[in-house]
Amino acid sequence: MSLLARLAPHLPYVRRYARALTGDQTTGDHYVRVALEALAAGERVLEANLTPRVALYHVFHAIWLSSGAQLEAPAGEDAGGEDANSRLMRIAPRSRQAFLLTALEGFTPSETAQILGASFEEVEALIAEAQAEIDAELATDVLIIEDEPVIAADIEALVKELGHTVVDIAATRTEAVEAVSRNRPGLVLADIQLADGSSGIDAVKDILSDHDVPVIFITAFPERLLTGERPEPTFLITKPFQPETVKAAIGQALFFHPRRAAKAAA
């Protein structure tokens, strides 16, 4: 199999990563092109002990760093808010790399360590550093839709630990819709099966019909959402949940959602 054939499935994703890393599509594409040219000319090689995708990202990083790790200020930012690219550029470069490789590209910390030429422990520390910066910057008001008081209290504690404000806890579809009308939260955490037999899925549909807000489902019934018959949620956590999983999902949901859609806590 030719080099191009081996790498072709991964090129759209390394281009996406390059854009997020550098803050500009043209700049990102330039470094991807230089990396491919270096591979074609034999100036760089794919590490045999790495998967093709990990090896490609590793070569891209080597090229980018050797050229001075150029960054561009994101263009097109308007007065109404800023996008994820703008926020990314304020995270320390090394932490930004680790965060993007895991949160955006889906690499494990071990794979990220191989790409960056770092230790596993260093990558975990970098991810934690990026997460802390994100949490501090994106503090917002949160609505919890959950009918079990103990679980609601656990989620509330996690949310507050991250610096967010819980504005309401709703146990039914009606309560959830009314709470959003009153409080305009910047994030919704929703269960599926609610107290009066109503559906958290329907509650979220009602909410999203009027409000552009990120939603994380936390449920014991993920199969009700993963049917393939409707758009499936980006953030879906299965009960019983791990606190760190919920914290990571909150950070990612807020970070990659346009800021103008969130109501930042004063």
C-alpha positions in Angstrom: 0.0 0.0 0.0 1.4 3.4 -0.9 2.1 6.1 1.7 -0.7 8.3 0.4 -3.2 5.4 0.6 -2.2 4.7 4.2 -2.5 8.3 5.3 -5.5 9.4 3.2 -8.2 8.4 5.8 -6.4 10.5 8.4 -5.8 13.7 6.5 -9.1 15.4 7.1 -8.6 15.0 10.8 -5.0 16.1 11.0 -6.1 19.2 9.0 -8.8 19.8 11.6 -6.3 19.5 14.4 -3.8 21.8 12.6 -6.4 24.5 12.2 -7.4 24.3 15.9 -3.8 24.3 17.0 -2.6 27.2 14.9 -5.8 29.2 14.9 -6.0 29.5 11.1 -6.9 27.1 8.3 -4.4 28.4 5.8 -1.5 28.2 8.4 -2.6 24.7 9.5 -2.9 23.4 6.0 0.6 24.7 5.2 2.1 22.6 8.0 0.2 19.5 7.0 1.4 20.0 3.4 5.0 20.4 4.6 4.7 17.3 6.7 3.4 15.3 3.8 6.2 16.6 1.5 8.8 15.7 4.1 7.4 12.2 4.2 7.3 11.8 0.4 10.9 13.0 0.1 12.1 10.7 2.8 13.1 13.5 5.1 10.8 12.2 7.7 9.5 8.7 8.3 6.5 7.2 10.0 7.6 5.5 13.2 7.2 1.7 12.7 6.1 1.2 16.3 3.2 3.6 16.0 -0.1 3.3 14.3 -0.3 5.3 11.0 -2.6 7.9 12.5 -0.4 8.4 15.6 2.7 8.4 13.4 1.3 11.1 11.1 0.4 13.4 14.0 3.9 12.8 15.4 5.5 13.9 12.1 3.2 16.9 11.9 4.2 18.0 15.4 7.9 17.6 14.6 7.5 19.8 11.5 5.4 22.4 13.3 7.8 22.7 16.3 10.9 22.8 14.1 9.5 25.8 12.2 8.9 27.8 15.4 5.3 26.7 16.1 3.6 29.5 14.3 0.3 30.7 15.5 -2.3 33.0 14.0 -4.9 35.1 15.7 -8.3 33.7 14.7 -10.1 36.0 12.2 -13.7 36.8 11.9 -14.4 37.3 15.6 -17.5 39.5 16.1 -18.7 41.6 18.9 -21.4 39.1 19.9 -19.0 36.5 21.3 -16.0 34.3 20.4 -15.5 30.8 19.1 -13.6 27.8 20.4 -10.5 28.8 18.3 -10.3 32.2 20.1 -10.5 30.5 23.5 -8.0 27.8 22.5 -5.3 30.4 21.7 -5.3 31.6 25.3 -4.4 28.2 26.7 -0.7 27.6 27.2 0.7 26.0 24.0 1.8 22.7 25.4 -1.4 22.3 27.4 -3.4 23.2 24.3 -1.8 20.5 22.3 -2.6 17.8 24.9 -6.1 19.0 25.3 -6.8 19.1 21.5 -5.3 15.7 20.9 -7.5 14.1 23.6 -10.7 16.2 23.6 -10.9 17.0 19.8 -9.0 14.1 18.2 -9.9 11.4 20.6 -6.4 10.1 21.3 -5.7 8.4 24.6 -3.2 10.0 27.0 -0.7 7.3 26.0 -1.1 8.0 22.3 -0.9 11.7 23.0 2.4 11.1 24.9 3.7 9.3 21.8 2.7 12.2 19.5 4.2 14.9 21.7 7.3 12.9 22.7 6.3 13.3 26.4 5.8 11.0 29.3 2.3 9.8 30.3 2.5 11.7 33.5 3.4 14.9 31.7 0.5 14.6 29.4 -2.0 14.0 32.3 -0.6 17.1 34.0 -1.0 19.1 30.8 -4.6 18.0 30.3 -5.4 18.9 33.9 -3.8 22.3 33.4 -5.9 23.0 30.3 -9.1 21.7 31.9 -8.5 24.1 34.9 -8.0 27.1 32.5 -11.2 26.2 30.6 -13.2 25.7 33.8 -12.1 29.1 35.2 -12.8 30.9 31.9 -16.2 29.4 31.1 -18.0 29.5 34.5 -21.7 29.6 33.8 -25.2 28.9 35.1 -26.3 25.3 35.0 -29.7 23.6 35.0 -29.8 20.0 36.3 -32.8 17.9 35.1 -32.8 14.9 37.5 -35.6 13.4 39.6 -33.4 11.4 42.0 -32.5 13.8 44.9 -29.3 12.0 45.8 -28.0 11.9 42.3 -29.0 15.5 41.7 -27.0 16.5 44.8 -24.0 14.6 43.6 -24.1 16.3 40.2 -24.7 19.7 41.9 -21.6 19.2 44.0 -19.5 18.4 40.9 -20.8 21.4 39.1 -20.0 23.8 42.0 -16.6 22.3 42.4 -15.8 23.4 38.8 -16.9 27.0 39.6 -20.3 27.0 38.0 -23.6 28.0 39.6 -26.6 25.7 39.7 -29.6 27.9 39.1 -32.3 25.2 39.4 -32.9 21.4 39.7 -35.9 20.2 37.7 -37.5 16.8 38.3 -40.0 16.9 35.4 -40.3 18.1 31.8 -42.5 21.0 32.7 -40.3 22.1 35.6 -37.3 22.0 33.2 -38.9 24.1 30.5 -40.1 26.6 33.1 -36.6 26.8 34.8 -35.0 27.6 31.4 -37.5 30.4 30.8 -36.7 31.9 34.2 -32.9 31.5 34.3 -31.5 31.1 30.8 -28.7 28.7 31.8 -25.5 28.3 29.9 -25.5 24.5 30.3 -28.1 21.7 30.8 -27.4 18.4 32.4 -30.3 16.0 31.8 -31.5 12.6 32.8 -33.9 10.8 30.5 -36.5 9.2 32.8 -38.2 11.8 35.0 -40.4 11.8 38.1 -43.9 12.0 36.6 -43.1 9.6 33.7 -42.2 12.5 31.4 -39.1 12.4 29.3 -35.8 14.3 29.6 -35.4 13.8 25.9 -38.7 15.7 25.3 -37.7 18.4 27.8 -34.4 19.0 26.0 -36.2 19.2 22.6 -38.5 21.8 24.1 -35.5 23.7 25.5 -33.5 23.6 22.3 -36.4 24.9 20.2 -36.0 28.3 21.9 -32.5 28.3 23.4 -29.2 27.5 21.9 -27.5 25.8 24.9 -25.1 22.8 25.3 -26.6 19.7 26.7 -25.1 16.7 28.5 -27.3 13.6 29.0 -26.5 11.6 32.2 -28.6 8.5 32.2 -29.0 4.8 33.0 -30.7 4.3 29.7 -28.2 5.3 26.9 -29.9 2.9 24.5 -32.9 5.2 24.3 -30.7 7.9 22.7 -28.3 5.7 20.7 -30.9 4.4 18.3 -29.5 5.8 15.0 -33.0 7.1 14.2 -32.4 10.7 15.3 -29.4 13.0 15.7 -27.5 11.5 18.7 -26.1 13.7 21.5 -22.5 14.6 21.5 -22.2 14.2 25.2 -23.8 11.1 26.8 -22.7 9.8 30.1 -23.9 6.5 31.5 -25.0 6.0 35.1 -23.4 5.1 37.4 -20.9 7.8 36.4 -17.4 8.7 37.3 -17.0 12.2 38.6 -14.0 12.9 36.4 -16.0 11.9 33.3 -18.7 14.4 34.2 -16.1 17.1 34.8 -14.4 16.5 31.5 -17.7 16.5 29.6 -18.7 19.8 31.1 -15.5 21.4 30.1 -15.6 20.1 26.6 -19.3 21.0 26.1 -18.8 24.6 27.2 -15.5 25.0 25.4 -16.7 23.9 22.0 -20.0 25.6 22.1 -20.1 29.3 20.9 -19.8 31.6 23.9 -22.7 33.8 22.7 -25.0 30.9 23.5 -23.9 30.6 27.1 -24.8 32.9 29.9 -21.6 33.4 31.8 -21.9 33.8 35.5 -21.2 37.3 36.6 
